[in-house]
Amino acid sequence: MDADDYIEKDMYETLYNCTKQYNYDLILSNFESEIEGHKLITKYSFPIGSILDESYIKGEILPYFLKADDLNTACNKLYRNKILKENFIRFPQNVSLGEDGMFNISFIGSIDTMIYIDYTGYHYREVKGSATRNVAEKDYFQRALEVYRLELPTNLIGNINKVKIQKFKSLKLIRSVMSYIHVYFGPGKELSFKMRYRYIKEMIGNKCVKEALAIYCNENYNTMGNYEKFIVNMIKRESTLGLYFATTYSRVRNK
């Protein structure tokens, strides 16, 4: 647990009792995020309270890691120790970011059954300014690029074809880029405006972002709202100034 986070008193008892009752390899639950006073419970679209077998795990759970980041954390799960030992699964060493996602992919690719329960026991809290500071110190964008370029072993991703994998990775990268744009152009004193502006300019000019953006637009453009279309077009034109004005307008409008 991070120092600012907390859990419900019955969290691990709840997860453990579920494990003992049905003998699953993995228990997955929700978690709550509190960022600068705003709370959000992360839930998943998986069937609740049902046995998720190997076929569902390979077909739905593992591909989810390629599309989104919110399943990566280990804090909202309980793992069967026997699986860890028999398959020598560990958190990778000398990895500054993304080690939890890599750990989960290795574990979930080795199990037969799991269950998702609609229970929220873990509470993640991010103090004011830490989002900008963390993105600056840990360079999440570079980590996002590593994930985008990563070739996953076929035994962990089931029978997903390469075109679909590339689509999932592209959607994930562009969603991350849009998130980082909002974080960097948010108010804060952790970094100078000049540094934040330069970082975003380099990010939207990246070759991988351009490549992924074409796939993102092809998949989503007809269903996007006007604001998202504007952001996407500004990224496509590499207009850092346009992104600054758009995110500022959005922040003022939503106050």
Phi, psi and omega in degrees: 000142172285158186299329183273351184273166174209162179234158173290148184300330184260011188303301186286335173295317179297313180293320182293317179298323177295321179295313183294327183288321187241355173064042178278160177277335182211137173247127179246134178229179178278174168213154181254135175249136173236109183241112180050045174092348181262129183253142179214129176265123177274118175240168184237160183271008180288155176303137184267131173070016180246157176291123175257110186272182185301322180297316179292320180299313181289326185274333185236315186289307181298317176299333180300325179296333180281340185260332188215167181255346192283001176258354188294321188301146176268352189287341183252025184225160171231130189248144175285120184298325181301320179296318180299315183290313184294330183254007179052045182271125180223162169293130182297141179272158178059030175242114186281333181221146173082008182293330180291320177296317179296320177298314182295320178298317179297318182290310186293333175287354184246004187251165180254327183219151173205170178218144175249124180247143181275074183220137181241108182243339183257134182237112180265129181236131178245119183286162184302130177088346186288334179298310179296317182296317180295317179297324180288313185288320187261350178052067181299331180296319178297323177294320178298323177294321179299317179295319180298322182274348187294132174264112182274141178300140184297333181290344181262344185245011175065221185255026180289128181285162187296326179295318179293320178299316180296323178296313179301314181297322180294316178299318181295316182297314182292322175299320178296315180300315180297322177295316181294325178300315180294321180294312184292326180269010173280161179293142179170155182252005184293326178227149177291154179300323181300318180292319180294318180298315181295322181297314180294320179300316179292323182295310184286346176269359182293141182300319181294324179295317178298317180297313181290327182297323179298318179290319180301314181293320180298325182276326193241347194302319183291341181255000181285149170282172183298321182293315180295322177298320180296314179300314179300317180293325178291323176295317181298321180276357184057040179266091179296321180295319178298321178294322179297313181294322181294315181290325177295315178299315181298318182294317180293318181295326184267005179292000000 
